[in-house]
């Protein structure tokens, strides 16, 4: 490669980066919008897109078709931890900036939002803040003004860390772009497998269906439909089956999610009243 070709390659690479450090800091601050729009169909998707939108617009420029596709993909289901969502936003925006393959971007997003939710919630909501709140409550109970001051300072510190997480995510994405491009198929497949695993774990954890009905066999003998029959075939087969039914109705039949939610509520109440669930 000649000196001129090398210079042209460097110039091209540098020109592809449209976001500045100031933009990434603004993105970190906009992470507060993550839960500004919340629904049971897409969870935090509306807030996620609103936080990312100014930077997607800057990346896409006048390419309205690309911007439309970016907005559509960033409206996909997501439910993660607000204190460290900046890491994922920074990582995804770096891939968007480099115009990576859409399936790769979506795969990484789906694969990471679940684990990050577990890490962020465990560290901040279930460990740091409860411990600090307990200590500060003790101070406040003794009439010390240090209680609310310390708690407020720690809470502000967690917020300021959003800037660090967002820059870290963006820098990680930028540094990894070369490796991602070289191993895009492997990365995309691994991200998809991890994402499917996370979704499967969420189904088993959050979707719970327990059948209380029993079948009487002979005199004094009965079989519990769930524990003695269904769970022997496949544990959590009912949550899995119901999830696939909802997916089929959403994807294939285009049923409104609100209708499915209402039907779920009505069905659960009715079957519980009849003693089935």
Order of alpha helices (4+ residues) and beta strands (2+ residues): alpha-alpha-alpha-alpha-alpha-alpha-alpha-alpha-alpha-beta-beta-alpha-alpha
